[in-house]
Amino acid sequence: MGHIQDRWYRPARDKETGKVILNGRGKPVLEKTDLYGIGMRYKVRYLDPDNEERSKSFPDKQKKRAENFLIGVEADKREDKYIDPRASSKVFRKQGENWLKATSPDPATREILHSRLESQIYPTFGHLTFGQIKPSTIRDWVGDMDERGLSSNYQVVLFTIVSGVLDSAVDDRLIRENPCHAKTVRRPVGESPPVVVWPEERVHKVRKGLAERFRIAVPLGSGLGLRQGEILGYSPDDIDRDAMVVHVQRQIKTVKGVMMFAPPKGGKTRTVPLSPAMLAEIDDHEDRFPSVAVTLPWRKPDGEPVTVRLLMTGENGRLYTGDLFTKVVWQGAFRAAEIAYRGRADGMHALRHFFASTLLSRAVSIKELAEYLGHSDAGFTLRTYTHLVPSSHERARQAIDAVFGRLGAHDGLEAA
């Protein structure tokens, strides 16, 4: 059990006997110490859970605060909620770098998160200690993001990162609670605009605008639902001709300027049905532009080298990063086809949306579509494409008529 030391006064002792002198009420008579009037008066001394002595000082006339602090410490120790007061002096940046190490095994994802920390978060929080970060600090920062005109979705991303770092501080017992979770803090809310699906005519026009050796990108995206990185990392060896499926098992990513092979998004491989028409498209392209064996590191810049035959390469086996392919090849197709490029709506992801729309229009289930797209949550697929699910109103009318139509006919026979 801890105790409170009065640094300014001490019990007076009899000079001859050394015993404490008591007053008429049986309480010790106090005398001033050599520290009287210097610094804090009350010093709380206690043992932490590791049995190390800790202390905290309080000024004159605040003995009640010191007593309450000691009671709180002892209660926290019993309930395993103790927080070392010195822990809150750790700065946000140091904890942020520690948090970043465990966010994802994917180096590309960590690079993106680190960039956001450096550019958007550390300028505000990096130098602050956890003891300085209050709910009011978070409220001010959220308001500042509004004033700077950051999009709601980007605000959600940044808020999630800050909250993640603060959650790790709670786990490490640097702070008791995450101020992002305070009731008075308004959490940014993102927007999910409806997916715009290209008409079939636009798909064909864009494909025609691509250089011939890159036209296979459109069938791979709109016929197999591949993402851009998966298209760039696609190999004819991924086809199982007996089962008529494609095993989507890699993508090309770039981390710190180094291109590499990596598993698909989320580290999840998947299998997609392959139609005869798609197989013919791929075989025809392979005949005209044979695949090229490419060796890249696996998963990280210094990863183990892996060699794969790639179908999507430039002349002499030239490789394109996703960003370069978009700016040079993909957007160039719009210029060649004389189609206005609408930014996000016309990115290569539009091919996946077309793939999803095509399957939903043919009554493929949401669960199956989620598997083909590589979504771990079919609910996400439903939320994304719910407006594309064909209406069942007419089927509902027919179902009701099948019952009540017969009833009506039966009533008519009875009347006759």
C-alpha positions in Angstrom: 0.0 0.0 0.0 1.3 3.4 -0.9 1.4 6.5 1.3 1.5 10.3 1.2 4.6 12.1 2.4 4.3 15.7 3.7 7.6 17.3 2.5 7.0 20.5 4.5 6.1 19.1 7.9 7.1 16.2 10.0 6.1 14.9 13.5 8.2 16.7 16.3 10.2 14.4 18.5 11.4 14.8 22.1 15.1 15.6 22.0 15.8 13.4 25.0 13.6 10.3 24.4 13.3 10.6 20.6 9.6 9.8 20.9 6.9 11.6 18.8 5.4 14.5 20.8 1.6 14.3 20.9 -0.9 17.2 21.5 -3.9 17.2 23.9 -6.0 15.2 21.4 -3.3 12.5 21.0 -2.2 13.5 17.6 1.5 14.3 16.6 2.7 17.8 16.9 4.1 18.9 13.5 7.2 20.9 12.9 8.6 22.5 9.7 11.2 20.6 7.7 14.2 22.1 5.9 12.1 21.8 2.6 9.3 24.0 4.0 8.0 26.3 1.2 10.2 24.7 -1.5 8.6 22.8 -4.4 5.5 20.6 -4.1 4.3 19.8 -0.6 2.7 16.3 -0.9 4.5 13.3 -2.5 2.5 10.2 -3.2 4.8 7.1 -3.0 3.5 3.7 -4.2 4.7 0.4 -5.9 3.7 -0.3 -9.5 2.6 -3.8 -10.7 6.3 -4.6 -11.3 7.0 -3.8 -7.7 9.0 -0.6 -8.6 8.6 2.5 -6.5 6.8 5.4 -8.3 5.8 8.8 -7.0 3.7 11.8 -7.9 3.8 15.2 -6.2 1.0 17.7 -5.5 1.2 21.4 -4.3 0.2 22.8 -0.9 -3.5 22.7 -0.1 -4.1 19.7 -2.4 -3.8 16.8 0.0 -7.3 15.6 -1.1 -6.1 15.3 -4.7 -3.1 13.4 -3.6 -5.3 11.0 -1.5 -7.7 10.5 -4.5 -4.7 9.8 -6.8 -3.4 7.2 -4.4 -6.8 5.5 -4.1 -7.2 5.5 -7.9 -3.7 3.9 -8.3 -4.5 1.1 -5.8 -7.9 0.5 -7.4 -6.3 0.3 -10.9 -3.7 -2.1 -9.7 -6.3 -4.4 -8.3 -8.4 -4.3 -11.5 -5.3 -4.6 -13.8 -6.0 -1.2 -15.3 -2.8 0.5 -14.1 -1.2 3.0 -16.5 2.4 4.2 -15.7 2.1 8.1 -15.5 5.4 8.3 -17.4 4.0 6.4 -20.4 1.9 9.3 -21.6 5.2 11.2 -22.3 5.8 9.0 -25.4 5.3 10.9 -28.6 2.8 10.0 -31.3 5.3 9.6 -34.1 7.3 6.9 -32.2 4.1 4.9 -31.5 3.0 5.4 -35.1 6.1 3.9 -36.5 5.7 0.9 -34.2 2.0 0.5 -35.2 2.9 0.7 -38.9 5.1 -2.5 -38.6 2.1 -4.6 -37.7 -0.5 -3.2 -40.0 0.0 -5.4 -43.1 2.5 -7.9 -44.4 2.2 -6.2 -47.8 5.0 -3.7 -48.2 3.1 -1.6 -50.7 0.2 -1.1 -48.2 2.7 -0.1 -45.5 4.3 2.4 -47.9 1.0 4.0 -48.6 0.2 4.2 -44.9 3.6 5.7 -44.1 3.1 8.3 -46.8 -0.2 9.3 -45.3 1.3 9.5 -41.8 4.1 11.7 -43.0 2.1 14.0 -45.2 -1.2 14.3 -43.4 -1.0 13.1 -39.8 2.5 13.7 -38.3 2.4 17.5 -39.0 -0.5 17.6 -36.5 0.2 14.8 -34.1 3.8 13.7 -34.6 5.4 15.9 -32.0 2.6 15.6 -29.4 2.9 13.3 -26.4 -0.1 11.0 -25.6 -0.7 13.1 -22.5 -1.3 16.1 -24.8 -3.8 14.4 -27.1 -7.3 15.0 -25.8 -10.8 14.6 -27.4 -10.6 18.4 -28.0 -7.3 17.8 -30.0 -9.2 15.3 -32.2 -12.2 17.6 -32.6 -9.9 20.4 -33.8 -8.2 18.2 -36.3 -11.4 16.8 -37.8 -12.6 20.4 -38.2 -9.3 21.3 -39.8 -9.8 18.5 -42.4 -13.2 20.0 -43.2 -11.7 23.5 -43.7 -9.0 22.1 -45.9 -11.6 20.6 -48.2 -10.4 17.0 -47.9 -12.9 14.5 -49.3 -15.1 12.6 -46.8 -13.7 9.3 -47.9 -10.1 10.5 -47.4 -11.0 11.9 -44.0 -12.3 8.5 -43.1 -9.0 6.9 -44.1 -6.9 9.4 -42.1 -9.2 9.2 -39.0 -8.9 5.4 -39.1 -5.1 5.6 -39.1 -5.0 8.0 -36.2 -7.5 5.9 -34.2 -5.5 2.8 -35.0 -2.3 4.3 -33.6 -4.2 5.4 -30.5 -5.7 2.0 -30.1 -2.2 0.5 -30.1 -1.3 3.0 -27.4 -4.2 1.7 -25.3 -3.0 -1.9 -25.9 0.5 -0.9 -24.8 -0.9 0.9 -21.7 0.3 4.3 -22.7 -3.2 5.7 -22.3 -6.4 4.5 -20.7 -8.8 5.4 -23.5 -8.7 6.3 -27.1 -9.8 10.0 -27.5 -11.1 9.2 -31.0 -13.8 7.1 -29.3 -15.1 10.0 -27.1 -18.8 10.8 -27.5 -18.1 14.4 -28.4 -15.8 13.4 -31.3 -17.6 13.4 -34.7 -16.2 10.5 -36.8 -16.0 11.4 -40.5 -18.5 9.5 -42.7 -17.5 8.3 -46.2 -19.6 8.4 -49.3 -20.2 5.4 -51.6 -21.5 6.8 -54.9 -23.3 4.3 -57.1 -21.1 2.4 -59.5 -21.4 3.6 -63.1 -21.3 0.7 -65.5 -20.1 1.3 -69.0 -22.4 0.5 -71.9 -21.1 -2.4 -74.1 -20.4 0.1 -76.9 -17.9 2.0 -74.7 -16.1 -1.2 -73.8 -15.5 -2.0 -77.5 -14.5 1.6 -78.4 -11.8 1.7 -75.6 -10.5 -1.7 -76.7 -10.2 -0.5 -80.2 -8.3 2.6 -79.1 -5.6 0.5 -77.3 -2.5 -0.6 -79.2 -3.0 -4.1 -80.5 -0.6 -5.7 -78.1 -2.5 -4.3 -75.1 -6.1 -5.0 -76.3 -6.2 -8.2 -74.3 -6.5 -6.0 -71.2 -10.1 -5.4 -71.9 -11.2 -9.1 -72.1 -9.1 -9.9 -69.0 -10.8 -7.1 -67.0 -14.4 -7.3 -68.4 -14.4 -11.1 -69.0 -12.6 -12.3 -65.9 -13.1 -9.4 -63.5 -9.3 -8.9 -63.0 -7.9 -5.8 -61.3 -5.2 -3.7 -63.1 -2.3 -5.3 -61.2 -3.8 -8.8 -61.8 -4.1 -8.0 -65.6 -0.4 -6.9 -65.7 0.6 -10.0 -63.7 -1.6 -12.5 -65.7 0.0 -15.6 -67.2 -1.4 -18.1 -69.7 -0.1 -20.7 -67.3 -2.8 -19.6 -64.9 -5.4 -21.4 -67.1 -6.7 -24.9 -66.2 -8.0 -26.0 -69.6 -9.6 -29.2 -68.3 -11.7 -27.4 -65.7 -12.1 -24.3 -67.9 -11.1 -21.9 -65.1 -8.4 -19.3 -64.4 -6.5 -19.3 -61.1 -6.0 -15.6 -60.1 -2.8 -15.9 -58.0 -0.7 -12.8 -58.5 -0.5 -9.2 -59.3 2.3 -6.7 -60.1 3.0 -4.0 -57.5 5.6 -1.3 -57.1 7.1 -0.5 -53.8 9.8 2.2 -53.5 10.3 2.1 -57.2 10.8 -1.6 -57.3 8.4 -3.8 -59.3 7.5 -7.2 -57.8 5.0 -10.0 -57.9 2.5 -10.3 -55.0 -0.6 -12.2 -54.2 -3.9 -10.5 -55.2 -5.5 -7.9 -53.0 -5.9 -9.1 -49.4 -3.6 -12.0 -50.1 -6.5 -14.0 -51.4 -6.2 -16.1 -54.5 -9.4 -17.1 -56.4 -10.7 -19.2 -59.2 -12.8 -17.6 -62.1 -14.8 -19.5 -64.7 -13.3 -19.3 -68.2 -15.7 -19.2 -71.1 -14.8 -20.7 -74.5 -14.9 -17.3 -76.1 -12.5 -15.9 -73.5 -10.1 -18.8 -74.0 -10.2 -18.1 -77.7 -9.4 -14.4 -77.1 -6.4 -15.3 -74.9 -5.1 -18.0 -77.3 -5.4 -15.6 -80.3 -3.4 -12.9 -78.4 -0.8 -15.4 -77.4 -0.3 -16.4 -81.0 0.2 -12.8 -82.1 2.1 -11.5 -79.1 3.8 -14.5 -77.3 4.1 -14.2 -73.6 7.5 -13.2 -72.1 9.3 -14.8 -69.2 9.8 -12.2 -66.5 11.7 -12.5 -63.3 10.7 -10.3 -60.3 11.0 -10.5 -56.5 8.1 -12.0 -54.6 6.1 -9.9 -52.2 8.9 -7.5 -51.2 11.7 -5.6 -53.0 14.3 -8.1 -51.7 12.1 -11.1 -51.9 12.9 -14.4 -53.6 13.1 -14.1 -57.4 10.2 -15.7 -59.3 9.9 -16.2 -63.0 6.5 -16.0 -64.7 5.4 -15.9 -68.4 3.5 -12.7 -68.7 1.0 -11.8 -71.5 0.8 -8.1 -70.9 4.2 -6.7 -71.8 5.3 -4.0 -74.2 7.8 -4.3 -77.0 10.9 -6.4 -76.1 9.2 -7.5 -72.9 8.9 -4.0 -71.4 7.1 -3.9 -68.1 4.7 -1.2 -67.0 3.9 -0.1 -63.5 0.2 0.4 -62.9 0.6 4.2 -62.8 2.6 4.3 -66.1 0.2 1.9 -67.8 -2.7 4.2 -66.8 -1.1 7.4 -68.0 0.5 6.2 -71.2 -1.5 3.1 -72.4 -4.9 3.3 -70.9 -5.6 7.1 -71.2 -4.0 7.0 -74.6 -6.7 4.6 -75.7 -9.3 7.2 -74.9 -7.5 9.8 -76.9 -7.1 7.4 -79.9 -10.8 6.5 -79.7 -11.7 10.2 -79.3 -13.6 9.5 -76.1 -13.6 12.0 -73.2 -11.8 10.6 -70.2 -13.9 11.1 -67.1 -11.3 10.3 -64.4 -12.3 7.7 -61.8 -15.4 6.5 -63.8 -13.1 5.6 -66.7 -10.3 3.9 -64.7 -9.5 0.3 -65.5 -11.7 -0.7 -62.5 -14.6 0.0 -64.8 -13.9 -3.3 -66.5 -14.5 -5.1 -63.2 -17.8 -3.2 -62.9 -18.8 -4.3 -66.4 -17.9 -7.9 -65.5 -20.1 -7.7 -62.4 -23.0 -6.1 -64.3 -22.8 -8.8 -67.0 -23.0 -11.7 -64.5 -25.8 -10.1 -62.4 -27.8 -9.6 -65.6 -27.6 -13.3 -66.2 -28.8 -14.2 -62.7 -25.4 -15.1 -61.3 -25.8 -15.0 -57.5 -24.1 -12.3 -55.3 -22.3 -15.0 -53.4 -20.8 -16.4 -56.6 -19.9 -13.0 -57.9 -18.2 -12.2 -54.6 -16.0 -15.3 -55.0 -15.1 -14.4 -58.7 -14.2 -10.8 -57.7 -12.2 -11.9 -54.7 -14.4 -10.1 -52.1 -14.1 -11.8 -48.7 -17.5 -10.4 -47.7 -20.5 -11.0 -50.0 -22.2 -8.2 -48.2 -19.7 -5.7 -49.6 -20.4 -7.0 -53.1 -24.1 -6.6 -52.5 -23.7 -3.1 -51.2 -21.5 -2.1 -54.1 -23.7 -3.6 -56.9 -27.2 -3.7 -55.3 -28.5 -1.2 -57.8 -27.4 -3.5 -60.7 -29.4 -6.5 -59.4 -32.3 -7.1 -61.8 -35.6 -6.1 -60.4 -37.8 -9.1 -59.4 -41.0 -7.1 -59.5 -42.4 -8.9 -62.6 -41.5 -12.3 -61.2 -43.3 -11.3 -58.0 -46.4 -10.3 -60.0 -46.4 -13.6 -61.8 -46.0 -15.5 -58.6 -49.1 -13.8 -57.0 -51.1 -14.2 -60.2 -50.3 -17.9 -60.2 -52.2 -18.2 -56.9 -54.9 -15.6 -57.2 -55.5 -16.1 -60.8 -56.4 -19.7 -60.2 -58.6 -18.7 -57.2 -60.5 -16.3 -59.4 -61.0 -18.9 -62.1 -62.3 -21.4 -59.4 -64.8 -18.8 -58.1 -66.0 -18.3 -61.7 -66.7 -22.0 -62.2 -68.7 -22.2 -58.9 -70.8 -19.2 -60.0 -71.5 -20.9 -63.3 
